[in-house]
Structure formats: structure tokens, C-alpha cells
């Protein structure tokens, strides 16, 4: 099942670093167009298959996300 992971960060720098880590990671089959960044809210949303959700969560955790929410993707 596909999930939407949303992470909020304290600063724009940590937001940018988390985005860069996701884009540069070796997560198999992860397309860049499924990452959405809102600099005003300091928030990043990632649409991910259930197989890579834990890897995305780990990246958010490594960058000290203030909060992470996970919801089911409904097309």
C-alpha cells in the first residue's frame, strides 16, 4: 500500500538536508517527483510504497524531524 509521509522541521536548512538525503539515497525505484517540499511550512511530503516507508522514516529521524505523520494514499 502506498503511504504519504509528512515531516516538519525546525529550520529550512534541516528541511533541505533531509530532501537532499532522500534524493541522493540509494532507495530502489524511488522517483524524485514523489517528493513535495513546502519551505514556508518547513515541511516535506513523500509519497512512498510500503516497502520503502521505513527508509524514509529513518532519514527524517536522522535529520531531527519535529514530527512525522503517515497516512494512506488514496488515488
C-alpha positions, 0 to 999 in steps of 0.5 A: 500500500502506498503511504504519504509521509509528512515531516516538519522541521525546525529550520529550512536548512534541516528541511533541505538536508533531509530532501537532499538525503532522500534524493541522493539515497540509494532507495530502489525505484524511488522517483524524485517527483514523489517528493513535495517540499513546502519551505514556508511550512518547513515541511516535506511530503513523500509519497512512498510504497510500503516497502520503502516507508521505513527508509524514509522514516529513518532519514527524517529521524536522522535529520531531527524531524519535529514530527512525522505523520503517515497516512494512506494514499488514496488515488 
